Amino acid sequence: MNRKIIFYENHFIEFYQKQDQKVKGKIQYVFELIKQVDRVPEKFLKHLTGTDGLYEIRIEYQSNIYRIFCCFDEGQLVILFNGFQKKTQKTPQKEIDKAEQLMKDYFNYKK
């Protein structure tokens, strides 16, 4: 298995650049896992219930939780949208709405 990771626009890059080295390292580790493992454990990649194909990449470092939204395209591609640090149990609806809009924009742009 060798998935390709693609960034849509610069939402993820902006989020990534603000993180410290250790968090960046953890993000890169999880990306490598997603690229290479057939069935990625839900601990790292989970479908968001109630969405049409939106997934969240889950990263935990020390007591911080980070989420990066993505989707699959043509079975292989993982497109990374917005990322954020999670402060509460529930993923903020505004972050999900933003990711869903980015996903729509991406597929419309591709047409």
N, C-alpha and C positions, 0 to 999 in steps of 0.2 A: 504494500500500500504506500503510495506516495502522493498525498494531497498537496495541492498548491495553495498557498495563502495569499490572498489579494487584498489590498486595502482600497476601499472606496472613498474617494476624496481624501481629506486629511484629518477627519474627526478622530480616528484612532491615534494617528501619529502625534497630534497635539496632546492627547491624554498621556501617551507613553512618555513623551519628553519631560513631563512634569514629575515622573516617578523617580525614586532614588535607585541606585545601581542594583540593590538587592531585589527590589520589586521587578525591575526590568529583567533580571536574571530568571526570576520565577516565571514571568510571562513568556520568556523565550523557551524555557523548559516545557511549559504546557503547549506552546506552539509546535515544538518538535514532536511531542507526543501525538498531537492531532494529525500532524503530517504523516507519521509513520505507523500508527496503530490502527488496525482494522476497526475494532470496536472500542472506541474511546470510553473509558469509565464515566458514569454520570457525575462523579465527583468533579470532573474537569469540563465536561460539555453536556449541556442539558437542553432539551427542547422546551421552549416556554409555552406552557399550557395556555390555550385560548388565543394563540397567535397562528398565523398562517405561514409556518416554516421558519420562524425566528428562533434562534438558539442563543444561549449565553455560555460564554467561556468563563469558567469559574476559577478564580485564583485567590488563594489564601496565603497571606504572609504574616507571620506573628499573629496579632489579633485583628489584622485588617483583612477585609474581604473586598475583592475587586471583581467587576463584571465587565465583559466585553461582548457586545452583541454581534452576531454573524448569521449567515445563512449558507446553504449549499447551492451551487449552481452547476448544472450538468453533472451532478453526482460527485464531483471532485472539489470544486473550488470553494474555499471558505472566504467569504467577503467580510472584512471587519468594518463594523460601523463604529458607533460611539462606545466609549468605555467610561467607567466611573467607579469611585470608591463607595461601597455600600455601607450605609450608616445604620440601617434598620433591618428587621427581619424580612420585610416585604420589599421587593424591587419597586422603586418609585414608578408610578404610572407614566409620568412625563418622560422618563428615560425610555420606557417601552414604546411610547408613542413616537418619540424621536427616531428610534431604531426602525420602527415599522415604516415611517415616512421615508427614511433613507433607503430601506429595502425596495420600496415602491419606486423611488427615484432611480435606483440602480437598474431595475428591470426595464423601466420605461426608457432609460438612456441607452440600454443595450439594443432595443428594437430597431 
